Amino acid sequence: MLKPEKQSKQRHHAQAMAAIELITKHPPNRSRIVENADQRASTPFTGYITMVEGARVRLRGWQQAAVALGSAVGALVDPRRADLIAALGETTGKPAFERVLERMKRNPEGREILLDRPRVISNNVGHAWDLPENTFGAAYAKFMGSRNFSPDDRPPVRFMETEELAYVAMRAREVHDFWHTLFGLPTNLIGESALKVIEFEQMLLPMCFLSVIGGTARFNDKQRSLFNTHYFPWAVRAGMKSTDLMCVYYEKHFHEGLEVVRQRWGIIPAPSIQR
């Protein structure tokens, strides 16, 4: 019969392996429309439990390191694996998310977000498709529709220890497309790398820094020159000038003009470069 210490060690090893298996199976389809969005998000809190709380896995320190390493390697092999990038962000980003949480608690709009816990899912943001042209909501709907993206396709949070941190991590993930819309960035390699620079400045997530390194390593000579000359300097300036973007209740500003909210939040749109 195995000693309790050995049984515990084997159990923890099995948990880590299960966690790595969890994040390497069933890659998400970014363009897939989730059919059960209405059932899963009848209220913001219900949606939170289903997509955030219900999928969480508790890891010990070495298990967390194993998942982080596995996610990093997998994401480098296939950068389209949003689930691996998300797992990397969660397993390396706890201190950063804790700082974001404290900032949100000190900010009136941030506190409102934490109280309401809004979810960026079809059931909650679908009205954006009906808003007048030139509004922020219409611009977001155009961005999503032109790419056949669904707001329901974000992978769930699995490796945060508390409900509050899980929600902050989910919020950071779900507002990503709002930031694409506000900064006018495409979803190609240059656009995503530039947005990761802004996200790093806003949240100091190690995953964002690693994503910039990984993204730029895949550039061809023309892309690298374009990024280093135009997009990187712009992203550094834009990230520093804008307000604390994690403390913005975007959904309550859908009806306002895109340029109005850009000015209010200090948003500098991406440069328009002839390629």
Disulfide bonds with the S-S distance in Angstrom:
none
